[in-house]
Amino acid sequence: MAKPIWETWPQWLVDAAVAAYKQGKSPAEIGAVIGRREGVVRHKLVREGVYISAAASRKYEIETQLEGF
């Protein structure tokens, strides 16, 4: 069985996507350039530890505030 596309990224492509994201490109922009869907790019950036969704960020912020009570 073939691996899902997010598991078949060559290292040079991972490095390029991470670098582009760190330079301010959105996952949609990166995906358009490399020929992958935005969700796949976002998933890869999450797995690489560079992308944190707004929802996850907000959840962490709320949990942190609640710990102070």
C-alpha positions in Angstrom: 0.0 0.0 0.0 1.3 3.4 -0.9 2.1 5.9 1.8 -0.2 8.9 2.2 1.2 12.0 0.4 2.2 13.8 3.7 4.5 10.9 4.5 6.3 11.0 1.1 7.8 14.5 1.3 11.5 14.6 0.4 13.6 16.4 3.0 14.5 19.2 0.6 10.8 19.9 0.1 10.1 19.9 3.8 13.0 22.3 4.3 11.7 24.6 1.6 8.2 24.6 3.0 9.4 25.3 6.5 11.6 28.1 5.3 8.8 29.7 3.2 6.5 29.6 6.2 9.1 31.2 8.5 9.4 33.9 5.8 5.7 34.7 6.2 4.2 32.6 3.4 0.8 31.1 4.2 0.2 27.3 3.9 -2.1 28.1 0.9 0.7 30.0 -0.9 3.2 27.3 -0.2 0.8 24.6 -1.4 0.1 26.5 -4.7 3.8 26.7 -5.4 4.7 23.1 -4.6 1.5 21.5 -5.9 0.0 20.3 -2.6 -3.3 21.1 -1.0 -3.3 23.7 1.8 -4.4 21.2 4.4 -1.6 18.8 3.5 0.9 21.6 3.8 -0.6 22.8 7.1 -0.5 19.2 8.4 3.2 18.9 7.5 4.1 22.2 9.1 2.3 21.0 12.3 4.3 17.8 12.3 7.5 19.8 11.8 6.6 21.9 14.9 6.4 25.3 13.1 2.7 25.8 12.6 0.2 26.2 15.5 -3.4 26.8 14.5 -5.2 29.9 15.8 -7.7 27.5 17.6 -4.9 25.6 19.4 -3.2 28.8 20.3 -6.4 30.2 21.8 -7.1 27.0 23.7 -3.6 27.1 25.3 -4.2 30.8 26.2 -7.5 30.0 27.9 -6.0 26.9 29.7 -3.1 29.1 30.9 -5.5 31.7 32.3 -7.6 29.2 34.1 -4.6 27.7 35.9 -4.2 31.1 37.6 -7.5 30.7 39.5 
